């Protein structure tokens, strides 16, 4: 039983160290121009799929003077094909 507990603790420590290494590698050696993982802007809701996206790294378009944010080009194209009657307000 003690052997299994020690094995589980070792596995948890290895998983944590792997996560920590990937996190540090992403911070220290990210390619130039790559979006950072940290939240740099305010979160905005994608009107098509409903998920929240970072305003600084999202795909955006302007409609009737309001900026609309999207998670992907597919959501942007779906929005352009059939825009809603009311434009979502940001702010």
VENPEBEL-V30374 format. One record per backbone hydrogen bond with DSSP energy under -0.5 kcal/mol. CO is the residue of the C=O (numbers start at 0). NH is the residue of the N-H. E is the energy in kcal/mol with one decimal. If there is no record, write none. Layout:
{{CO NH E} {CO NH E}}
This chain:
{{0 4 -1.9} {1 5 -2.4} {2 6 -2.2} {3 7 -2.4} {4 8 -2.3} {5 9 -2.2} {6 10 -2.3} {7 11 -2.3} {8 12 -2.1} {9 13 -2.3} {10 14 -2.3} {11 15 -2.3} {12 16 -2.4} {13 17 -2.1} {14 18 -2.3} {15 19 -2.7} {16 20 -2.3} {17 21 -2.2} {18 22 -2.4} {19 23 -2.5} {20 24 -2.5} {21 25 -2.2} {22 26 -1.5} {23 27 -2.9} {24 28 -2.4} {30 33 -1.9} {37 39 -0.7} {41 54 -2.2} {43 52 -3.2} {45 49 -1.6} {50 45 -3.1} {52 43 -2.8} {53 56 -0.7} {53 57 -0.8} {58 69 -3.4} {60 67 -3.4} {62 65 -1.9} {65 62 -2.8} {67 60 -2.3} {68 46 -0.6} {69 58 -1.9} {71 75 -1.8} {72 76 -2.7} {73 77 -2.1} {74 78 -2.2} {75 79 -2.3} {76 80 -1.9} {77 81 -1.6}}
